[in-house]
């Protein structure tokens, strides 16, 4: 059945599916009700059943209290809230919602930067057979110059090491089928591999582009982004470790060649001057290679230490659900109809 969106007059289909939508919010108490009300209004039109999963990333304002109110009897339907005890990176927070999602399809978006109105087009592509649909907003939010340089450098490195440009080929705004979610769950660190795996796995993929202004400008911290990028590099590709072994092999071969050179000079040259220049160059070159090796090995050690020492990647402090769940109401209606049918047929 065709229904208007109510915003631009464009008609959209209501699909007979159970749709899950995951959002991560932090310190958004003033905008919470409007964001969630608009989301519920749209989701109620495009899907026969839906759940809206909100992960509160350890807000230090009154966001959790506002979410409790919105899940009350007089609040919004089909909300599922997970409030974290400490702030984690966005991918980890998103995975809290993803692993608890029950829908046939799961949409992941940032309500402050991604366009919720574009979701019907993404969902339409997914229902056409795509296991993963990515949506890239071509309207870039302004960031500092150092951050843009670091982001460009990281994307270039990851494209050559990991085989995918995360910014262009695997943006955060996406719709995943349940099959993809189940595949990611089988990995040892799904919260890390979630970001790149749908783009590199053997799934049917589609990419859409749109342009929309962000509701709020979120300044990203360069140190946090560098830490996240290094973790992603060492966790999702073997290339950095292969670089370590290649540098080590190159250093060994270079030392062997240099030793042969020293022997050759000692045998065939009689007036050997003090070789402090050659010795200094050799030492500086070897120490440079050793420094690179130690840098990459250090990142791996930090990554392994985080796995063994930091405990769980996240901890949910509170969990609560909307008092009104439309899918339960539909189940009750179905059961009532079944009882009536049985009574009419003398069963």
C-alpha positions as CSV (number, residue, x, y, z in Angstrom):
1,X,0.0,0.0,0.0
2,X,1.3,3.4,-0.9
3,X,1.5,6.1,1.8
4,X,2.9,9.6,1.8
5,X,6.0,10.4,3.7
6,X,4.3,13.4,5.2
7,X,7.4,15.6,4.6
8,X,7.8,16.0,0.9
9,X,4.7,14.4,-0.5
10,X,6.6,11.5,-2.0
11,X,4.8,8.2,-1.7
12,X,6.7,5.2,-0.2
13,X,5.9,1.5,0.2
14,X,5.2,-0.1,3.5
15,X,7.2,-3.3,3.4
16,X,6.1,-6.5,5.3
17,X,9.3,-6.8,7.2
18,X,10.7,-6.4,10.7
19,X,13.2,-3.6,10.6
20,X,15.7,-2.7,13.3
21,X,17.3,0.7,13.4
22,X,20.4,1.3,15.6
23,X,21.5,4.8,16.7
24,X,24.3,5.9,19.1
25,X,23.6,9.1,21.0
26,X,25.5,11.0,23.7
27,X,24.5,14.2,25.6
28,X,21.6,14.8,23.3
29,X,18.8,15.4,25.8
30,X,17.5,18.5,24.1
31,X,17.1,16.8,20.7
32,X,16.2,13.3,21.8
33,X,12.4,13.5,21.7
34,X,12.3,15.2,18.3
35,X,14.8,12.8,16.8
36,X,13.1,9.7,18.1
37,X,9.6,10.9,17.4
38,X,10.5,11.6,13.7
39,X,12.2,8.2,13.5
40,X,9.2,6.3,14.9
41,X,6.9,8.2,12.6
42,X,8.9,7.2,9.5
43,X,9.6,3.7,10.5
44,X,5.9,3.1,11.2
45,X,5.2,3.9,7.6
46,X,8.0,2.0,5.8
47,X,7.9,-1.3,7.8
48,X,5.1,-3.4,9.1
49,X,7.1,-4.0,12.3
50,X,10.1,-2.2,13.6
51,X,12.3,-1.6,16.7
52,X,14.4,1.5,17.3
53,X,17.5,0.7,19.3
54,X,19.2,3.6,21.1
55,X,22.7,3.1,22.6
56,X,23.5,5.9,25.1
57,X,27.2,6.2,25.0
58,X,27.7,7.1,28.7
59,X,26.0,10.5,28.6
60,X,26.8,12.8,31.5
61,X,23.6,14.9,31.0
62,X,20.0,13.9,31.5
63,X,19.7,11.8,28.4
64,X,19.1,8.5,30.2
65,X,16.3,10.1,32.2
66,X,14.8,11.4,29.0
67,X,15.0,8.0,27.4
68,X,13.3,6.4,30.4
69,X,10.5,8.9,30.1
70,X,10.2,8.2,26.3
71,X,9.9,4.5,26.9
72,X,7.1,4.9,29.4
73,X,3.3,4.4,29.0
74,X,2.9,7.8,27.5
75,X,6.1,7.6,25.4
76,X,7.1,6.3,22.1
77,X,6.5,2.7,20.9
78,X,9.2,0.1,20.0
79,X,12.1,1.7,21.7
80,X,15.0,-0.5,23.0
81,X,17.6,1.4,25.1
82,X,21.1,0.4,26.2
83,X,22.9,2.8,28.5
84,X,26.6,2.2,28.7
85,X,28.6,2.7,31.9
86,X,31.6,4.2,30.1
87,X,32.1,6.0,26.8
88,X,33.5,3.8,24.0
89,X,34.2,4.3,20.3
90,X,31.3,4.6,17.9
91,X,31.8,1.2,16.3
92,X,31.8,-0.6,19.6
93,X,28.7,1.3,20.7
94,X,27.0,0.5,17.4
95,X,27.7,-3.2,17.9
96,X,25.9,-3.1,21.2
97,X,22.7,-2.4,19.3
98,X,23.6,-4.7,16.3
99,X,24.1,-7.8,18.3
100,X,20.8,-7.3,20.1
101,X,18.8,-6.4,17.0
102,X,16.0,-8.8,16.0
103,X,15.0,-7.4,12.6
104,X,15.2,-9.0,9.2
105,X,17.2,-6.0,8.2
106,X,19.2,-3.7,10.5
107,X,19.8,0.0,9.6
108,X,22.8,1.8,11.2
109,X,22.8,5.6,11.2
110,X,23.9,8.7,13.0
111,X,20.7,10.8,13.4
112,X,22.7,14.1,13.7
113,X,24.7,13.7,10.5
114,X,22.8,11.1,8.4
115,X,19.5,11.7,6.6
116,X,16.7,9.5,8.0
117,X,14.5,10.5,5.1
118,X,16.9,8.6,2.8
119,X,16.3,5.3,4.6
120,X,13.4,4.2,2.4
121,X,15.6,4.3,-0.7
122,X,18.3,2.3,1.1
123,X,15.8,-0.2,2.3
124,X,14.3,-0.5,-1.2
125,X,17.8,-1.4,-2.5
126,X,18.2,-4.0,0.2
127,X,14.9,-5.6,-0.5
128,X,15.9,-5.8,-4.2
129,X,18.5,-8.4,-3.1
130,X,21.5,-6.5,-1.7
131,X,22.9,-8.0,1.5
132,X,24.6,-4.7,2.4
133,X,23.6,-1.2,1.2
134,X,25.9,1.7,2.0
135,X,24.8,5.3,1.8
136,X,27.4,8.1,1.6
137,X,26.5,11.7,2.4
138,X,28.4,13.8,-0.1
139,X,27.9,16.9,2.0
140,X,31.0,16.8,4.3
141,X,30.8,18.1,7.8
142,X,33.6,20.6,8.5
143,X,36.6,19.4,10.4
144,X,40.0,20.8,11.4
145,X,42.7,20.8,8.8
146,X,45.0,18.4,10.7
147,X,42.0,16.0,11.0
148,X,41.3,16.1,7.3
149,X,45.0,15.4,6.5
150,X,45.1,12.5,8.9
151,X,41.8,11.1,7.6
152,X,43.0,11.3,4.0
153,X,46.3,9.6,4.9
154,X,44.6,6.8,6.8
155,X,42.1,6.1,4.0
156,X,45.0,5.9,1.5
157,X,46.9,3.6,3.7
158,X,43.9,1.4,4.5
159,X,42.9,1.2,0.8
160,X,46.4,-0.1,-0.1
161,X,46.7,-2.5,2.9
162,X,43.1,-3.5,3.5
163,X,41.8,-3.2,-0.1
164,X,38.9,-0.8,0.7
165,X,38.5,2.9,1.1
166,X,36.4,3.1,4.3
167,X,35.2,6.7,3.7
168,X,33.9,6.0,0.1
169,X,33.2,2.3,0.0
170,X,32.1,1.5,3.6
171,X,30.5,4.6,5.2
172,X,28.8,4.3,8.6
173,X,25.3,4.7,7.2
174,X,24.2,1.3,6.1
175,X,21.5,-1.4,6.0
176,X,22.6,-5.0,6.7
177,X,20.6,-8.2,6.3
178,X,20.4,-10.6,9.1
179,X,22.7,-13.0,7.2
180,X,25.5,-10.4,7.4
181,X,25.0,-9.8,11.1
182,X,25.2,-13.5,11.8
183,X,28.4,-13.7,9.8
184,X,30.1,-10.9,11.7
185,X,29.0,-12.4,15.1
186,X,31.2,-15.4,14.3
187,X,34.4,-13.3,14.3
188,X,36.4,-13.0,17.6
189,X,36.1,-9.2,17.6
190,X,32.9,-8.2,15.8
191,X,32.9,-4.7,17.1
192,X,36.2,-4.1,15.3
193,X,35.6,-6.1,12.1
194,X,32.0,-4.8,11.7
195,X,33.2,-1.6,10.1
196,X,35.1,-3.1,7.1
197,X,33.9,-6.7,6.9
198,X,30.6,-6.1,5.0
199,X,32.6,-4.2,2.3
200,X,35.3,-6.9,1.9
201,X,33.2,-10.1,2.4
202,X,31.5,-12.0,-0.4
203,X,28.2,-10.3,0.0
204,X,26.0,-8.6,-2.6
205,X,26.7,-4.9,-2.0
206,X,25.1,-1.7,-3.2
207,X,26.2,1.9,-2.7
208,X,24.0,5.0,-2.8
209,X,24.9,8.7,-2.6
210,X,22.9,11.6,-1.3
211,X,23.5,15.1,-0.1
212,X,22.0,16.5,3.1
213,X,23.2,19.0,5.7
214,X,24.0,17.7,9.1
215,X,21.6,18.6,12.0
216,X,24.6,19.2,14.2
217,X,28.3,19.5,13.6
218,X,30.3,17.0,15.6
219,X,34.0,17.9,16.0
220,X,36.1,14.8,16.1
221,X,39.2,14.5,18.2
222,X,42.4,13.7,16.3
223,X,44.1,11.6,19.0
224,X,41.0,9.4,19.4
225,X,40.7,9.0,15.6
226,X,44.4,8.1,15.3
227,X,44.1,5.5,18.1
228,X,41.0,4.0,16.4
229,X,42.7,4.0,13.0
230,X,45.8,2.2,14.3
231,X,43.6,-0.4,16.1
232,X,41.6,-1.0,12.9
233,X,44.8,-1.4,10.8
234,X,46.4,-4.0,13.1
235,X,43.2,-5.8,13.8
236,X,41.8,-6.3,10.3
237,X,44.8,-6.9,8.0
238,X,48.0,-8.9,8.1
239,X,49.9,-6.4,6.0
240,X,51.4,-4.4,8.8
241,X,52.9,-7.6,10.3
242,X,54.1,-8.6,6.8
243,X,55.8,-5.2,6.7
244,X,57.5,-6.0,9.9
245,X,59.0,-9.2,8.6
246,X,59.9,-7.6,5.3
247,X,61.8,-4.8,7.1
248,X,63.5,-7.3,9.3
249,X,64.6,-9.4,6.2
250,X,65.8,-6.3,4.5
251,X,67.8,-5.3,7.5
252,X,69.4,-8.7,7.7
253,X,70.3,-8.7,4.0
254,X,71.6,-5.2,4.1
255,X,73.9,-6.1,7.0
256,X,75.1,-9.2,5.1
257,X,75.9,-7.1,2.0
258,X,77.6,-4.5,4.2
259,X,79.7,-7.2,5.8
260,X,80.8,-8.5,2.4
261,X,81.6,-4.9,1.4
262,X,83.9,-4.5,4.5
263,X,85.6,-7.8,3.7
264,X,86.1,-6.7,0.1
265,X,87.7,-3.4,1.1
266,X,89.9,-5.1,3.7
267,X,91.3,-7.5,1.0
268,X,91.7,-5.3,-2.0
269,X,92.3,-1.8,-0.6
270,X,95.5,-1.0,1.3
271,X,95.1,2.6,2.3
272,X,91.8,2.3,4.2
273,X,90.9,5.6,5.9
274,X,89.1,5.6,9.2
275,X,85.6,4.5,8.2
276,X,83.6,6.5,10.6
277,X,81.3,7.9,7.8
278,X,80.4,4.4,6.5
279,X,80.0,3.2,10.1
280,X,77.7,6.1,11.0
281,X,75.5,5.6,7.9
282,X,75.2,1.9,8.6
283,X,74.3,2.4,12.2
284,X,71.7,5.2,11.5
285,X,70.1,3.1,8.7
286,X,69.8,0.0,10.9
287,X,68.4,2.0,13.8
288,X,65.9,3.6,11.5
289,X,64.6,0.1,10.4
290,X,64.6,-1.1,14.0
291,X,62.6,1.9,15.0
292,X,60.0,1.2,12.4
293,X,59.8,-2.5,13.4
294,X,59.4,-1.6,17.1
295,X,56.6,0.9,16.2
296,X,54.5,-1.6,14.4
297,X,55.2,-4.4,17.0
298,X,54.3,-1.9,19.7
299,X,50.9,-1.4,18.1
300,X,50.3,-5.1,18.0
301,X,51.4,-5.4,21.6
302,X,49.0,-2.7,22.6
303,X,46.2,-4.3,20.7
304,X,46.8,-7.7,22.4
305,X,47.1,-6.0,25.8
306,X,43.7,-4.4,25.4
307,X,42.2,-7.8,24.7
308,X,43.7,-9.4,27.8
309,X,43.7,-6.6,30.3
310,X,40.8,-4.2,29.7
311,X,38.0,-6.7,30.1
312,X,34.8,-6.5,28.1
313,X,34.7,-3.9,25.3
314,X,31.5,-2.5,26.9
315,X,29.1,-2.9,29.8
316,X,25.5,-2.1,29.7
317,X,24.5,-0.3,32.9
318,X,20.7,-0.1,32.2
319,X,18.4,-1.7,29.7
320,X,14.7,-0.8,29.3
321,X,12.1,-1.2,26.6
322,X,9.1,0.8,25.5
323,X,5.9,0.0,27.4
324,X,4.1,-0.1,24.0
325,X,5.3,-2.7,21.5
326,X,3.3,-2.8,18.3
327,X,4.5,-6.3,17.3
328,X,3.2,-7.7,20.6
329,X,-0.2,-6.1,19.8
330,X,-0.2,-7.8,16.4
331,X,0.7,-11.1,17.9
332,X,-2.2,-10.8,20.4
333,X,-4.6,-10.0,17.5
334,X,-3.4,-13.0,15.6
335,X,-3.9,-15.2,18.6
336,X,-7.4,-13.9,19.2
337,X,-8.2,-14.5,15.5
338,X,-6.9,-18.0,15.8
339,X,-9.1,-18.7,18.9
340,X,-12.2,-17.3,17.1
341,X,-11.4,-19.5,14.1
342,X,-11.0,-22.6,16.3
343,X,-14.3,-21.8,18.1
344,X,-16.2,-21.5,14.9
345,X,-14.9,-24.8,13.7
346,X,-15.6,-26.6,16.9
347,X,-12.0,-27.2,17.7
